[in-house]
Amino acid sequence: MTPARATVIGVGNDYRSDDGIGPAIARRIAGLDLMNVVATVCDGEPVGLLDAWTGVELAVVVDAVLCDPSTPGRIWQTTVDSMPYGIHPASSHALGIPDALLLGRVLDRVPGELVIVAVEAASLDLGVGLSPPVAAAVPDVLRAVLTALRLRGTGSSSGRLG
C-alpha cells in the first residue's frame, strides 16, 4: 500500500450546526477514493491534528470559523501565517490550528505544506445540520479542496471525479 501524500482533515463537530462543515467535506473526500489522499475527521485539538498531518506532503484542513462581521457561507482559503485578522476556529475547544502548527514545528511534526479552507459559520448552536448558507457552500468548499490537491500534484482519482 502506498503511503498517503496528502490528507484532508475535516475539523469540527456534527452536533454543533455549522461546525459540521469540516466533517461533511472529509466524508465526501473519503468517498471519492482519491489515490494518495487520506481523509479524516478531527475535533481540532492539537494532538489530533498532529497525528493526522504528520508525514504528509500536503494537509488541507477544512474548518468553520467565526468572523466579525460574518458572511455565513463565505469561503477563505489561506495558510495559518496569512490567515486574516479576526478569524478564529469555531470549535468548542480552546486551542486550534495555529496552536497545533506551533507545537508541530517544535516537535518536527508538520506537513510539507498546510492549506486551510475556512467557511464562515452562521450558527454554532447545538443541533445537527448545516445552516442554509453553509450547506449551499458545500460544493464550492469541495471544489476548493480538490483544486488544492490537484495544484499540488495529489489527489488523482480512480475515475470517479467529475
C-alpha positions as CSV (number, residue, x, y, z in Angstrom):
1,M,0.0,0.0,0.0
2,T,1.4,3.4,-1.0
3,P,1.6,5.9,1.9
4,A,-0.6,9.0,1.6
5,R,1.0,12.1,0.1
6,A,-1.8,14.3,1.3
7,T,-4.5,14.4,3.9
8,V,-7.8,16.3,4.1
9,I,-8.7,17.0,7.7
10,G,-12.3,17.9,8.5
11,V,-12.2,19.8,11.8
12,G,-15.5,20.1,13.6
13,N,-18.4,18.6,15.4
14,D,-21.5,17.3,13.6
15,Y,-23.6,18.2,16.7
16,R,-22.8,21.9,16.6
17,S,-24.6,23.1,13.4
18,D,-22.1,24.7,11.0
19,D,-19.2,23.3,12.9
20,G,-20.1,20.1,10.9
21,I,-18.8,21.5,7.6
22,G,-15.3,20.1,8.1
23,P,-16.5,16.5,8.8
24,A,-19.0,16.8,5.9
25,I,-16.3,17.6,3.5
26,A,-13.9,14.9,4.9
27,R,-16.6,12.3,4.3
28,R,-17.2,13.5,0.8
29,I,-13.5,13.4,0.0
30,A,-13.2,9.9,1.5
31,G,-16.0,8.7,-0.7
32,L,-14.0,9.8,-3.8
33,D,-11.2,7.2,-3.4
34,L,-8.5,9.6,-4.3
35,M,-5.1,8.0,-4.7
36,N,-2.5,9.0,-2.1
37,V,-5.1,11.0,-0.1
38,V,-6.4,10.2,3.3
39,A,-9.5,12.0,4.7
40,T,-10.1,12.2,8.4
41,V,-12.3,13.9,10.9
42,C,-10.7,15.7,13.9
43,D,-12.1,17.7,16.8
44,G,-9.4,20.3,16.2
45,E,-7.3,19.6,19.3
46,P,-3.6,20.0,18.5
47,V,-2.6,16.4,19.2
48,G,-5.3,15.1,16.8
49,L,-4.2,17.5,14.1
50,L,-0.5,16.5,14.6
51,D,-1.5,12.8,14.3
52,A,-3.5,13.5,11.1
53,W,-0.9,15.6,9.2
54,T,2.5,14.1,10.3
55,G,4.5,12.7,7.4
56,V,2.4,14.0,4.6
57,E,3.4,16.4,1.8
58,L,0.2,18.4,2.0
59,A,-2.5,18.8,4.6
60,V,-5.8,20.5,3.7
61,V,-7.7,21.5,6.8
62,V,-11.4,22.4,6.5
63,D,-13.0,24.2,9.4
64,A,-15.8,26.5,10.3
65,V,-14.8,30.0,11.5
66,L,-16.3,32.9,13.3
67,C,-15.8,36.3,11.7
68,D,-16.9,39.8,12.8
69,P,-18.8,40.8,10.8
70,S,-19.8,37.5,9.4
71,T,-21.0,36.5,5.9
72,P,-22.2,32.9,6.5
73,G,-21.0,30.5,3.8
74,R,-18.1,32.7,2.6
75,I,-15.0,30.6,1.9
76,W,-11.5,31.6,2.8
77,Q,-8.5,29.6,1.5
78,T,-5.3,30.5,3.3
79,T,-2.3,29.4,5.3
80,V,-2.0,29.8,9.0
81,D,0.6,32.5,8.6
82,S,-1.6,34.6,6.3
83,M,-5.0,34.0,8.0
84,P,-6.9,37.3,8.0
85,Y,-7.2,39.1,11.4
86,G,-10.4,38.3,13.3
87,I,-10.9,34.8,12.0
88,H,-11.0,32.2,14.8
89,P,-11.7,28.5,14.8
90,A,-15.3,27.9,15.6
91,S,-14.9,24.7,17.6
92,S,-15.7,24.4,21.3
93,H,-12.1,23.8,22.3
94,A,-9.6,26.5,23.4
95,L,-6.7,25.7,21.1
96,G,-6.8,25.3,17.3
97,I,-4.9,25.1,14.1
98,P,-2.4,27.8,14.8
99,D,-1.5,26.3,18.1
100,A,-1.2,22.8,16.6
101,L,1.2,24.2,13.9
102,L,3.4,25.9,16.6
103,L,3.5,22.6,18.6
104,G,4.2,20.7,15.4
105,R,7.1,22.9,14.5
106,V,8.7,22.3,17.9
107,L,8.1,18.5,17.6
108,D,9.1,18.4,13.9
109,R,5.6,17.1,13.1
110,V,4.3,19.4,10.4
111,P,3.2,18.6,6.8
112,G,5.3,19.9,3.9
113,E,2.5,22.3,3.1
114,L,-0.6,23.3,5.0
115,V,-3.7,24.8,3.3
116,I,-6.7,25.9,5.3
117,V,-10.2,26.1,3.8
118,A,-12.3,28.0,6.2
119,V,-16.1,28.6,6.0
120,E,-17.8,31.4,7.8
121,A,-20.4,29.9,10.2
122,A,-23.9,31.2,10.7
123,S,-24.7,29.1,13.8
124,L,-22.6,27.0,16.2
125,D,-25.6,26.1,18.4
126,L,-26.2,22.6,19.5
127,G,-28.0,20.7,16.7
128,V,-27.5,18.6,13.7
129,G,-27.4,20.0,10.2
130,L,-25.7,22.9,8.5
131,S,-27.4,26.3,8.1
132,P,-28.7,27.1,4.6
133,P,-25.8,29.4,3.6
134,V,-23.2,27.0,4.8
135,A,-24.9,24.0,3.2
136,A,-25.1,25.9,-0.1
137,A,-21.3,26.4,0.2
138,V,-20.5,22.7,0.3
139,P,-20.0,22.3,-3.5
140,D,-17.6,25.3,-3.6
141,V,-15.7,24.0,-0.5
142,L,-15.3,20.6,-2.1
143,R,-14.1,22.2,-5.3
144,A,-11.6,24.3,-3.3
145,V,-10.2,21.2,-1.6
146,L,-10.0,19.2,-4.8
147,T,-8.2,22.2,-6.5
148,A,-5.7,22.5,-3.7
149,L,-4.9,18.7,-4.1
150,R,-4.7,18.9,-7.9
151,L,-2.5,22.0,-7.9
152,R,0.0,20.3,-5.7
153,G,0.0,17.0,-7.7
154,T,-2.0,14.9,-5.3
155,G,-5.5,13.5,-5.4
156,S,-5.6,11.6,-8.6
157,S,-8.8,9.6,-8.6
158,S,-9.8,6.1,-9.5
159,G,-12.1,7.5,-12.2
160,R,-14.9,8.8,-10.0
161,L,-14.2,12.6,-10.1
162,G,-16.1,14.7,-12.4
